[in-house]
Amino acid sequence: MTGTAVVCLPPSGAGRSFYRGWPRRIDGAAVRPMSLAGHEERMREALPGSVGQAASDIAGRVAALDADRVVLFGHSLGAAVAYETAALLAARTDAPRLAVVLSARQAPGGPSPVLAALDGDDRALLDTVSAWGGMPPGGADGELAALLAPVLRADLAMSAGYTVPGGPLRVPVTVVGYREDTVVPLAEVGRWSALCEGPFRCETLAGGHFAAKDAPGELIGLVREALERTAH
């Protein structure tokens, strides 16, 4: 295996275009955003029924990159998928050297912040995600809303159902919370430490729940540090 990759996994309702504002390379490593099945360029595929199912699919795609060093970056729902993908990859005899960065995601087993959003109709669901900062107010109407709402609802249900992790992970893990995040409390981000047996760090950055979309310099710096950990 040769090469280094940063694999980026998106939040609920989003695909790989969530990361279009990110650099294409970080310290020589190719940045590889990946959509889950049923999203964006994979919209004709069936949506995954669980985080574990999504992780199994992504693990196969990461293995196909044939990279010897991989950082898995996941944001919100993508963080849960990244954690489970890392657990699957770490169990392989040909596993790459791994590090994981989990962004804006509460640890499993605690209260889910998305359950209330699932109680209303599709319009209420989209309005809630708009309030979180996931789309402009009124940004999804008509045909777009009809396409987006079922995918978003399925993703949020999958996120809420993620309660039993496949870890603990023994690879380097960095978790990131955001000061202005009204969805995921900072205290819930820190609880990932109980599920990580390797090097662990918890960082707090400025921004709201979707701050990662804009590739803030401090966050890219944490990804760069995670890359350095895969070199040893």
MARTITI-941081 format. One record per residue (C-alpha): x, y, z; residue in one letter; residue number from 1. Coordinates in Angstrom, 1 decimal, padded with zeros to 4 digits. Layout:
REM MARTITI-941081
<node x="X" y="Y" z="Z" res="A" n="NUM"/>
...
This chain:
REM MARTITI-941081
<node x="000.0" y="000.0" z="000.0" res="M" n="1"/>
<node x="001.2" y="003.5" z="-000.8" res="T" n="2"/>
<node x="-000.1" y="007.0" z="-000.2" res="G" n="3"/>
<node x="-002.0" y="009.0" z="002.4" res="T" n="4"/>
<node x="-005.7" y="010.0" z="002.5" res="A" n="5"/>
<node x="-008.0" y="012.1" z="004.5" res="V" n="6"/>
<node x="-011.5" y="010.5" z="004.1" res="V" n="7"/>
<node x="-014.3" y="012.9" z="005.0" res="C" n="8"/>
<node x="-017.8" y="011.7" z="005.9" res="L" n="9"/>
<node x="-020.7" y="014.1" z="005.8" res="P" n="10"/>
<node x="-023.6" y="014.9" z="008.2" res="P" n="11"/>
<node x="-027.2" y="013.9" z="007.9" res="S" n="12"/>
<node x="-028.8" y="014.8" z="004.6" res="G" n="13"/>
<node x="-025.5" y="015.7" z="003.0" res="A" n="14"/>
<node x="-023.1" y="014.0" z="000.6" res="G" n="15"/>
<node x="-019.5" y="014.6" z="-000.4" res="R" n="16"/>
<node x="-020.3" y="018.1" z="-001.6" res="S" n="17"/>
<node x="-020.5" y="019.2" z="002.0" res="F" n="18"/>
<node x="-016.7" y="019.3" z="001.8" res="Y" n="19"/>
<node x="-016.3" y="021.3" z="-001.4" res="R" n="20"/>
<node x="-014.8" y="024.2" z="000.5" res="G" n="21"/>
<node x="-012.0" y="022.0" z="001.9" res="W" n="22"/>
<node x="-008.5" y="021.9" z="000.3" res="P" n="23"/>
<node x="-007.9" y="019.0" z="-002.1" res="R" n="24"/>
<node x="-004.7" y="018.0" z="-000.3" res="R" n="25"/>
<node x="-003.5" y="018.5" z="003.3" res="I" n="26"/>
<node x="000.2" y="018.1" z="003.8" res="D" n="27"/>
<node x="000.4" y="015.9" z="000.7" res="G" n="28"/>
<node x="-002.5" y="013.7" z="001.7" res="A" n="29"/>
<node x="-005.4" y="013.5" z="-000.8" res="A" n="30"/>
<node x="-008.7" y="014.7" z="000.7" res="V" n="31"/>
<node x="-011.4" y="012.1" z="-000.3" res="R" n="32"/>
<node x="-014.9" y="013.1" z="000.6" res="P" n="33"/>
<node x="-017.3" y="010.1" z="000.4" res="M" n="34"/>
<node x="-021.1" y="010.1" z="000.2" res="S" n="35"/>
<node x="-023.0" y="007.4" z="002.0" res="L" n="36"/>
<node x="-025.3" y="005.2" z="-000.2" res="A" n="37"/>
<node x="-028.5" y="007.0" z="-001.2" res="G" n="38"/>
<node x="-026.8" y="010.4" z="-001.2" res="H" n="39"/>
<node x="-025.8" y="012.7" z="-004.1" res="E" n="40"/>
<node x="-024.0" y="010.7" z="-006.8" res="E" n="41"/>
<node x="-025.1" y="007.5" z="-005.0" res="R" n="42"/>
<node x="-028.8" y="008.5" z="-004.8" res="M" n="43"/>
<node x="-030.0" y="005.5" z="-006.8" res="R" n="44"/>
<node x="-028.6" y="003.2" z="-004.1" res="E" n="45"/>
<node x="-030.6" y="002.1" z="-001.1" res="A" n="46"/>
<node x="-030.1" y="004.2" z="002.1" res="L" n="47"/>
<node x="-028.2" y="002.4" z="004.8" res="P" n="48"/>
<node x="-030.4" y="001.1" z="007.6" res="G" n="49"/>
<node x="-027.8" y="001.6" z="010.4" res="S" n="50"/>
<node x="-024.5" y="003.3" z="011.2" res="V" n="51"/>
<node x="-022.9" y="-000.2" z="011.1" res="G" n="52"/>
<node x="-024.2" y="-000.8" z="007.6" res="Q" n="53"/>
<node x="-023.0" y="002.5" z="006.4" res="A" n="54"/>
<node x="-019.6" y="001.9" z="008.0" res="A" n="55"/>
<node x="-019.2" y="-001.5" z="006.4" res="S" n="56"/>
<node x="-019.8" y="000.1" z="003.0" res="D" n="57"/>
<node x="-017.3" y="003.0" z="003.7" res="I" n="58"/>
<node x="-014.7" y="000.6" z="005.1" res="A" n="59"/>
<node x="-014.7" y="-001.3" z="001.8" res="G" n="60"/>
<node x="-014.3" y="002.0" z="-000.1" res="R" n="61"/>
<node x="-011.4" y="003.1" z="002.1" res="V" n="62"/>
<node x="-009.7" y="-000.2" z="001.7" res="A" n="63"/>
<node x="-010.0" y="000.2" z="-002.1" res="A" n="64"/>
<node x="-007.9" y="003.4" z="-001.9" res="L" n="65"/>
<node x="-004.9" y="001.2" z="-001.1" res="D" n="66"/>
<node x="-003.5" y="003.9" z="001.2" res="A" n="67"/>
<node x="-001.1" y="003.0" z="003.9" res="D" n="68"/>
<node x="-002.0" y="006.0" z="006.1" res="R" n="69"/>
<node x="-005.6" y="007.2" z="006.5" res="V" n="70"/>
<node x="-007.3" y="009.9" z="008.6" res="V" n="71"/>
<node x="-011.0" y="009.4" z="009.0" res="L" n="72"/>
<node x="-012.8" y="012.7" z="009.5" res="F" n="73"/>
<node x="-016.5" y="012.6" z="010.3" res="G" n="74"/>
<node x="-018.9" y="015.4" z="011.0" res="H" n="75"/>
<node x="-022.1" y="014.9" z="013.0" res="S" n="76"/>
<node x="-023.6" y="011.6" z="011.7" res="L" n="77"/>
<node x="-020.4" y="011.2" z="009.7" res="G" n="78"/>
<node x="-018.5" y="011.1" z="013.0" res="A" n="79"/>
<node x="-020.4" y="008.0" z="014.1" res="A" n="80"/>
<node x="-019.8" y="006.4" z="010.7" res="V" n="81"/>
<node x="-016.1" y="007.3" z="010.9" res="A" n="82"/>
<node x="-015.7" y="005.7" z="014.4" res="Y" n="83"/>
<node x="-017.3" y="002.5" z="013.3" res="E" n="84"/>
<node x="-015.4" y="002.5" z="010.0" res="T" n="85"/>
<node x="-012.2" y="002.8" z="012.0" res="A" n="86"/>
<node x="-013.2" y="-000.1" z="014.2" res="A" n="87"/>
<node x="-013.8" y="-002.3" z="011.1" res="L" n="88"/>
<node x="-010.5" y="-001.3" z="009.4" res="L" n="89"/>
<node x="-008.4" y="-001.7" z="012.5" res="A" n="90"/>
<node x="-009.5" y="-005.3" z="012.7" res="A" n="91"/>
<node x="-008.1" y="-006.1" z="009.3" res="R" n="92"/>
<node x="-004.7" y="-007.7" z="008.9" res="T" n="93"/>
<node x="-003.9" y="-005.3" z="006.1" res="D" n="94"/>
<node x="-005.2" y="-002.2" z="008.0" res="A" n="95"/>
<node x="-003.6" y="001.2" z="007.1" res="P" n="96"/>
<node x="-002.2" y="003.3" z="009.9" res="R" n="97"/>
<node x="-005.3" y="005.1" z="011.2" res="L" n="98"/>
<node x="-006.2" y="008.2" z="013.0" res="A" n="99"/>
<node x="-009.8" y="009.5" z="013.6" res="V" n="100"/>
<node x="-011.2" y="013.0" z="014.0" res="V" n="101"/>
<node x="-014.8" y="013.2" z="015.2" res="L" n="102"/>
<node x="-016.5" y="016.6" z="014.8" res="S" n="103"/>
<node x="-019.8" y="017.9" z="016.3" res="A" n="104"/>
<node x="-021.0" y="014.5" z="017.5" res="R" n="105"/>
<node x="-022.2" y="013.3" z="020.9" res="Q" n="106"/>
<node x="-020.9" y="010.0" z="022.1" res="A" n="107"/>
<node x="-023.3" y="007.1" z="021.8" res="P" n="108"/>
<node x="-025.4" y="006.1" z="024.7" res="G" n="109"/>
<node x="-026.4" y="009.5" z="025.8" res="G" n="110"/>
<node x="-029.5" y="011.5" z="024.8" res="P" n="111"/>
<node x="-029.9" y="012.1" z="021.1" res="S" n="112"/>
<node x="-030.4" y="015.7" z="020.1" res="P" n="113"/>
<node x="-032.3" y="014.8" z="016.9" res="V" n="114"/>
<node x="-035.2" y="012.9" z="018.3" res="L" n="115"/>
<node x="-037.4" y="015.9" z="018.7" res="A" n="116"/>
<node x="-036.8" y="016.9" z="015.0" res="A" n="117"/>
<node x="-038.3" y="013.6" z="013.9" res="L" n="118"/>
<node x="-041.6" y="014.2" z="015.6" res="D" n="119"/>
<node x="-042.9" y="016.8" z="013.1" res="G" n="120"/>
<node x="-043.9" y="016.7" z="009.4" res="D" n="121"/>
<node x="-041.3" y="017.2" z="006.6" res="D" n="122"/>
<node x="-041.7" y="021.0" z="006.6" res="R" n="123"/>
<node x="-041.1" y="021.1" z="010.4" res="A" n="124"/>
<node x="-038.1" y="018.8" z="010.0" res="L" n="125"/>
<node x="-036.5" y="021.0" z="007.3" res="L" n="126"/>
<node x="-037.2" y="024.2" z="009.4" res="D" n="127"/>
<node x="-035.5" y="022.6" z="012.4" res="T" n="128"/>
<node x="-032.4" y="021.8" z="010.3" res="V" n="129"/>
<node x="-032.4" y="025.3" z="009.0" res="S" n="130"/>
<node x="-032.5" y="026.6" z="012.5" res="A" n="131"/>
<node x="-029.4" y="024.5" z="013.3" res="W" n="132"/>
<node x="-027.6" y="026.2" z="010.3" res="G" n="133"/>
<node x="-027.8" y="023.2" z="008.0" res="G" n="134"/>
<node x="-029.5" y="025.2" z="005.2" res="M" n="135"/>
<node x="-030.7" y="028.8" z="004.6" res="P" n="136"/>
<node x="-034.1" y="029.6" z="006.1" res="P" n="137"/>
<node x="-036.7" y="028.4" z="003.6" res="G" n="138"/>
<node x="-033.9" y="027.0" z="001.5" res="G" n="139"/>
<node x="-035.7" y="023.8" z="000.6" res="A" n="140"/>
<node x="-039.1" y="024.0" z="-001.0" res="D" n="141"/>
<node x="-041.2" y="022.2" z="-003.5" res="G" n="142"/>
<node x="-039.4" y="019.4" z="-005.4" res="E" n="143"/>
<node x="-036.1" y="020.0" z="-003.5" res="L" n="144"/>
<node x="-037.9" y="019.5" z="-000.2" res="A" n="145"/>
<node x="-039.7" y="016.4" z="-001.4" res="A" n="146"/>
<node x="-036.3" y="014.9" z="-002.3" res="L" n="147"/>
<node x="-034.4" y="016.0" z="000.7" res="L" n="148"/>
<node x="-036.8" y="015.4" z="003.5" res="A" n="149"/>
<node x="-037.0" y="011.6" z="003.3" res="P" n="150"/>
<node x="-033.1" y="011.3" z="003.1" res="V" n="151"/>
<node x="-032.7" y="013.7" z="006.0" res="L" n="152"/>
<node x="-035.3" y="011.9" z="008.1" res="R" n="153"/>
<node x="-033.7" y="008.5" z="007.4" res="A" n="154"/>
<node x="-030.3" y="009.8" z="008.3" res="D" n="155"/>
<node x="-031.5" y="011.4" z="011.6" res="L" n="156"/>
<node x="-033.3" y="008.2" z="012.5" res="A" n="157"/>
<node x="-030.1" y="006.3" z="011.9" res="M" n="158"/>
<node x="-028.1" y="008.8" z="013.9" res="S" n="159"/>
<node x="-030.6" y="008.6" z="016.8" res="A" n="160"/>
<node x="-030.4" y="004.8" z="016.7" res="G" n="161"/>
<node x="-026.6" y="004.7" z="017.1" res="Y" n="162"/>
<node x="-026.3" y="003.6" z="020.8" res="T" n="163"/>
<node x="-023.9" y="000.6" z="020.9" res="V" n="164"/>
<node x="-020.4" y="001.3" z="019.5" res="P" n="165"/>
<node x="-018.2" y="-001.3" z="017.9" res="G" n="166"/>
<node x="-015.0" y="000.0" z="019.7" res="G" n="167"/>
<node x="-013.2" y="000.8" z="021.8" res="P" n="168"/>
<node x="-010.7" y="002.2" z="019.4" res="L" n="169"/>
<node x="-007.0" y="001.9" z="020.0" res="R" n="170"/>
<node x="-006.0" y="004.3" z="017.3" res="V" n="171"/>
<node x="-005.4" y="008.1" z="017.9" res="P" n="172"/>
<node x="-008.7" y="009.9" z="018.2" res="V" n="173"/>
<node x="-009.4" y="013.7" z="018.3" res="T" n="174"/>
<node x="-012.9" y="014.9" z="019.1" res="V" n="175"/>
<node x="-014.0" y="018.4" z="018.3" res="V" n="176"/>
<node x="-016.8" y="020.5" z="019.8" res="G" n="177"/>
<node x="-018.0" y="024.0" z="018.8" res="Y" n="178"/>
<node x="-018.7" y="026.8" z="021.3" res="R" n="179"/>
<node x="-021.8" y="028.0" z="019.4" res="E" n="180"/>
<node x="-023.2" y="024.6" z="018.6" res="D" n="181"/>
<node x="-026.9" y="024.5" z="019.7" res="T" n="182"/>
<node x="-027.3" y="020.9" z="018.7" res="V" n="183"/>
<node x="-024.5" y="018.9" z="020.4" res="V" n="184"/>
<node x="-023.5" y="020.1" z="024.0" res="P" n="185"/>
<node x="-019.7" y="020.2" z="024.5" res="L" n="186"/>
<node x="-020.0" y="017.9" z="027.5" res="A" n="187"/>
<node x="-021.5" y="015.2" z="025.3" res="E" n="188"/>
<node x="-018.6" y="015.5" z="022.9" res="V" n="189"/>
<node x="-016.1" y="014.8" z="025.6" res="G" n="190"/>
<node x="-017.7" y="011.5" z="026.6" res="R" n="191"/>
<node x="-016.0" y="009.9" z="023.6" res="W" n="192"/>
<node x="-013.0" y="009.4" z="025.8" res="S" n="193"/>
<node x="-014.6" y="006.4" z="027.5" res="A" n="194"/>
<node x="-014.7" y="004.7" z="024.1" res="L" n="195"/>
<node x="-011.1" y="005.3" z="023.1" res="C" n="196"/>
<node x="-008.1" y="003.4" z="024.4" res="E" n="197"/>
<node x="-005.4" y="005.0" z="022.2" res="G" n="198"/>
<node x="-004.1" y="008.6" z="022.2" res="P" n="199"/>
<node x="-007.1" y="010.9" z="022.8" res="F" n="200"/>
<node x="-007.6" y="014.6" z="022.7" res="R" n="201"/>
<node x="-010.7" y="016.8" z="023.0" res="C" n="202"/>
<node x="-010.7" y="020.3" z="021.4" res="E" n="203"/>
<node x="-013.2" y="023.1" z="021.4" res="T" n="204"/>
<node x="-013.3" y="025.5" z="018.4" res="L" n="205"/>
<node x="-015.4" y="028.6" z="017.6" res="A" n="206"/>
<node x="-018.5" y="028.1" z="015.4" res="G" n="207"/>
<node x="-021.9" y="026.5" z="015.2" res="G" n="208"/>
<node x="-022.9" y="023.0" z="014.4" res="H" n="209"/>
<node x="-021.9" y="023.1" z="010.8" res="F" n="210"/>
<node x="-018.7" y="025.1" z="011.2" res="A" n="211"/>
<node x="-016.6" y="022.2" z="009.6" res="A" n="212"/>
<node x="-018.2" y="022.9" z="006.2" res="K" n="213"/>
<node x="-016.1" y="026.1" z="005.8" res="D" n="214"/>
<node x="-012.8" y="024.3" z="006.6" res="A" n="215"/>
<node x="-011.7" y="026.6" z="009.4" res="P" n="216"/>
<node x="-007.9" y="026.8" z="009.8" res="G" n="217"/>
<node x="-007.9" y="025.5" z="013.3" res="E" n="218"/>
<node x="-009.8" y="022.4" z="012.2" res="L" n="219"/>
<node x="-007.6" y="021.7" z="009.3" res="I" n="220"/>
<node x="-004.7" y="022.1" z="011.7" res="G" n="221"/>
<node x="-006.2" y="019.3" z="013.9" res="L" n="222"/>
<node x="-006.5" y="017.1" z="010.8" res="V" n="223"/>
<node x="-002.9" y="017.9" z="009.9" res="R" n="224"/>
<node x="-001.8" y="016.8" z="013.5" res="E" n="225"/>
<node x="-003.9" y="013.6" z="013.0" res="A" n="226"/>
<node x="-002.0" y="012.9" z="009.8" res="L" n="227"/>
<node x="001.3" y="013.3" z="011.7" res="E" n="228"/>
<node x="000.2" y="010.6" z="014.2" res="R" n="229"/>
<node x="-000.3" y="008.1" z="011.4" res="T" n="230"/>
<node x="003.4" y="008.5" z="010.5" res="A" n="231"/>
<node x="004.6" y="006.9" z="013.7" res="H" n="232"/>
